[in-house]
Amino acid sequence: MTDTILAIDNGTQSLRALLFDRQGSLLDKAQIHFSPPYHTPQPGAAEMDPEVYWQAVVDSVRALRQQGNDLNQVRAVTLTAQRTSLVFLDKEGHSLRPAVLWTDQRQCRELPPLPWYLRPLAWLPVVGHSFNTLRRRAFSNTLASYEPKLWQRCAKVVQVGGFLTHRLTGQYRDSTAGQVGYLPFDYKKQRWATPGNWRWQALSLVPEQMPELVAPGDTLGELRPEIANLLGLPPGLPVVAAGGDKACEILGSGGHQEGVASLSFGTTATVNVVSPRYREIVPLMPAYPAAVAGEYLCEVMLFRGFWMVSWFKEQFGQLEQLLAEEQNTVAEKLLDELINAVEPGSEGLILQPYWGAGVRQPGPEARGSIIGFSDHHTRAHLYRAIIEGLGYGLKEGLERVEKRTGAHTQLLRVSGGGAQSDAILQLTADMFGVPVERAHTTETSGLGAALCAALHLGWYPDVAQATRGMVRVGKRFEPNPLHHQRYRTLYKEVYLNLYGRLQPLYHRLAQLSRH
């Protein structure tokens, strides 16, 4: 019989229960889609009843058994979940309100008062901007300001992973590698901020509301007997800490190796280099904890990343959607034909992918732009320009990371939904000028979590050997030198100049939009 690890991957769009063996092979999976993925009770809101997530765990694990899997061979359970999505619990562990997800864009306009000794922080020219942005974006301040009676009943504030851990084990614990968001977390020391630190007052939180933190690979607790019975799993299984979805995605795609950078082609697109030292790539923007204890993710993010593929499909891809239904395939495969129909550089069409504004680089005023239109451009040119624009944005981010860390990238490991496209990965290799590889499985977040559990079980002595044993190359793409030279010229002479030239206009548009 084969020993297995059960990995729960709670994303924004769906939850997946995944069975991996010692070699990192995905034996089976069950997926529960969330429809809709979140609710919008007011403009900018993104909320979800956390009970939907828990029921998806129950349904997906039961589905694995119904699919003929022997769950008695499971040796550990592990979790990975979306980052920056918070659940608010009362003292009995019941949710007080819907969870607030990472896509929520609301800001607190009437902030709780600060003690006198912290007020000067808000007045400083650079630090003050980041400090005030943190306070406005923190939903704990929104609850404290607008729902004070509910806030008084809030005993615990946890990430989605911490919520599911409590349901599985009865313990208020979570991984250090899952604490990304507007929380009083000391990113450098990878622990909660010390009592009296400014973060607590700035976020209206107290230490008692936070779960206990454990390192990736350590145990979060044991599966409760009644939960084991409910799920059809052996009682007493260890529930092993892993990390947030991006952290696990990087680990599961082999991104913790020397000379490797990780690209995530998900709803949010990111570029990451793993570092043993804490380094802020953009000043005052933290390096997030990796899914390996004591390591850091030097990350640059494009908030609206491969969301733009969905945007294009909805706005301009009706033909591909109809053909996909007729051919029993997915529209994204047909969209690849649009990429291959156009030469590198999209015949002079250049896109800046700031459909979702940033915090510091780009700033909150940033907007998307497309330049170079002429009468011969078609939908195919626009689609390729979108993919190229995302590539330019990630390339700029990688150069920033390399300059700050001294890293030299020799290989890109790519994960996320967009990584399933051969056309996109070949374009990426051509643009960056280095080989691109995707892993043997698309479920890299779940595999990264399973790798943490394998280390806990002693299946491998260290991360390097676990990576060699569980992560394999699915397909490799070599760069075309001629295409790379064309991209290099367009990137340096056009793309890098766009934001600086357009930023004053973005500022003016933002001012005019408020009137």
Order of alpha helices (4+ residues) and beta strands (2+ residues): beta-beta-beta-beta-alpha-beta-beta-beta-alpha-alpha-alpha-alpha-beta-alpha-beta-beta-beta-alpha-beta-beta-alpha-beta-alpha-beta-beta-beta-beta-alpha-alpha-alpha-beta-beta-alpha-beta-alpha-beta-alpha-alpha-beta-alpha-alpha
